[in-house]
């Protein structure tokens, strides 16, 4: 039954998305491919079209983000959007000297998701956090460092497991909960930019996404 639902879902996605290589494979860096119907649509509009189609395709699932189809297609959609140099306007690439800066790009009128660009100056980092909702991101420009944590329920804190370099084109998707705790930061000497999609209303992006937790080794992390 699940296989049948997944097959139906893929049939209802935009044709151009189905031509995008999987980011897990080396050929994922190839140029985006669009159908004639996409002419005149901005990269952000195409991304929203894809997200809307994903939700429609997963309408039979109790929680769309729990399906493998949703996670895989979200990664493909992020990779497609990040590969287009016309995705962001110059003003949406502006950072802040104080902390990383978030630019809200689009808020779904139905409250299912919000899309934001995050600009990281050298040395800026997020707090250690899990997520109250599902979240997908990709690195658009520059290089980020992601520290992965494990939650210790007895100590009520998170312990660092490893640090991964997230170069341009890297894509990630996690579901809600403390099974996925991380910290993103810019360890390089140049600005970095990432694109994020959260499963919340746009007005709640600053309050209902990050579940900030105590990190046992937070002082030593970037």
C-alpha positions in Angstrom: 0.0 0.0 0.0 2.8 2.4 0.9 4.6 1.7 -2.4 1.4 2.5 -4.3 0.9 5.8 -2.4 4.5 6.7 -3.1 4.2 5.9 -6.8 1.1 8.1 -7.0 2.8 10.9 -5.2 5.8 10.9 -7.6 3.4 11.1 -10.6 1.9 14.3 -9.1 5.2 16.2 -8.7 6.4 18.8 -11.2 8.2 17.2 -14.1 11.3 19.3 -13.7 11.8 18.0 -10.1 11.9 14.4 -11.3 14.9 15.2 -13.5 17.0 16.5 -10.5 19.9 14.1 -9.6 19.9 12.8 -6.0 22.2 15.0 -3.8 23.7 11.9 -2.4 25.3 11.2 -5.8 28.2 13.1 -7.3 26.3 14.1 -10.4 23.9 16.1 -8.2 25.9 19.3 -9.0 24.6 19.3 -12.5 22.7 22.3 -13.8 19.0 22.4 -13.0 16.6 21.2 -15.7 13.2 22.9 -16.2 10.3 22.3 -18.4 8.9 25.0 -20.8 6.1 25.6 -18.3 8.6 26.9 -15.8 9.7 29.8 -18.0 8.9 33.0 -16.3 8.7 31.4 -12.8 11.3 32.6 -10.3 13.4 30.0 -8.4 11.4 30.7 -5.3 8.1 30.3 -7.0 9.2 26.9 -8.5 10.3 25.9 -5.0 6.9 26.8 -3.6 5.2 24.9 -6.4 7.2 21.8 -5.5 6.4 22.1 -1.8 2.7 22.5 -2.5 2.8 19.4 -4.8 4.7 17.5 -2.1 2.0 18.2 0.5 -0.8 17.4 -2.0 1.0 14.1 -2.9 1.4 13.2 0.8 -2.2 14.1 1.8 -3.0 10.5 2.6 -0.1 10.2 5.1 -1.0 11.0 8.8 2.1 13.1 9.0 3.7 14.0 5.6 7.2 14.7 7.1 7.4 11.1 8.5 7.3 9.6 5.0 10.5 8.7 3.2 9.1 10.3 0.1 8.7 13.7 1.8 12.2 13.6 3.1 13.8 12.6 -0.1 11.8 15.0 -2.2 12.5 17.9 0.2 16.3 17.3 -0.2 15.9 17.3 -4.0 13.9 20.5 -3.9 16.4 22.2 -1.7 19.3 21.1 -4.0 17.4 22.4 -7.1 16.7 25.8 -5.5 20.3 26.3 -4.2 21.8 25.5 -7.6 20.1 28.5 -9.2 22.1 31.7 -8.9 18.9 33.8 -9.3 17.4 32.4 -6.1 18.2 35.4 -3.8 18.2 39.1 -4.3 21.2 41.2 -3.1 19.2 42.4 -0.1 18.5 38.8 0.9 22.2 38.1 1.1 22.9 40.9 3.7 24.3 39.8 7.0 24.5 41.3 10.5 27.6 42.1 12.6 25.9 40.8 15.8 24.6 37.4 14.9 23.5 35.3 12.0 20.7 37.0 10.1 17.4 35.4 8.9 15.5 36.7 5.9 12.0 35.3 5.6 11.5 34.6 1.9 8.0 33.1 1.8 5.3 32.1 4.3 2.8 29.5 3.1 -0.7 31.0 3.3 -2.0 27.7 4.7 0.7 27.8 7.4 2.3 24.5 6.3 5.9 25.9 5.8 8.1 28.9 5.8 11.2 29.5 3.7 14.1 31.6 5.0 17.7 32.5 3.9 20.3 32.6 6.7 23.4 34.7 6.4 26.4 33.8 8.5 29.4 36.1 9.0 32.7 34.5 10.1 32.5 33.2 13.6 28.7 33.3 13.9 26.8 30.2 15.0 23.4 29.0 16.2 22.8 27.8 19.7 22.7 24.0 20.3 19.2 23.0 19.4 16.8 20.4 18.3 13.6 21.2 16.4 10.0 21.6 17.4 9.1 20.9 13.7 10.7 19.3 10.7 13.5 21.3 9.0 15.4 21.1 5.8 18.4 23.2 4.8 21.1 23.5 2.1 24.2 25.6 1.9 23.9 28.1 -0.9 27.2 29.9 -0.7 30.3 29.5 1.4 31.0 26.8 4.0 29.3 25.9 7.3 30.3 23.6 10.1 27.7 21.4 11.7 28.2 19.8 15.1 26.0 16.7 15.7 24.9 16.0 19.3 23.3 13.1 21.2 20.7 13.8 23.9 21.4 12.5 27.4 18.1 12.3 29.1 19.6 11.5 32.5 21.8 14.6 32.5 19.3 16.7 30.5 22.0 17.9 28.2 23.4 17.2 24.7 26.9 15.8 24.2 28.8 16.5 21.0 29.4 13.4 18.8 31.2 14.8 15.7 31.7 17.9 13.5 30.9 17.8 9.8 31.9 20.3 7.1 28.9 21.5 5.1 30.2 22.9 1.8 28.2 24.6 -0.9 25.4 22.3 -2.1 25.2 20.2 1.1 21.6 19.2 2.0 20.0 18.1 5.2 16.5 17.1 6.4 15.5 16.2 9.9 12.2 15.5 11.6 11.1 17.1 14.9 12.4 15.9 18.3 15.6 15.6 20.2 16.8 12.7 18.1 18.3 15.3 15.8 20.3 17.9 17.8 22.9 20.1 16.1 24.7 23.4 16.0 25.5 25.3 12.7 28.3 27.8 12.5 30.6 29.5 10.1 34.3 28.6 10.9 35.6 30.1 7.7 36.9 33.6 7.1 34.2 34.4 4.5 30.4 34.9 4.8 28.2 31.8 4.2 24.6 31.6 3.2 22.0 28.8 3.7 18.4 28.2 2.7 16.0 26.7 5.2 12.5 25.4 5.1 10.6 24.9 8.3 7.2 23.3 9.0 5.7 26.3 10.7 3.8 29.5 9.9 6.0 32.4 8.9 4.9 34.4 11.9 6.2 31.6 14.2 9.5 31.0 12.6 11.4 32.8 15.4 9.6 31.1 18.3 8.4 27.6 17.2 11.4 26.1 15.3 14.4 25.8 17.5 14.3 23.8 20.7 17.3 25.2 22.4 19.1 22.7 24.7 22.1 22.7 27.0 25.3 21.4 25.4 27.7 19.7 27.7 30.7 21.0 25.7 29.0 24.1 24.3 31.9 26.4 25.2 34.3 24.4 23.0 32.1 24.3 20.0 31.9 26.5 16.9 
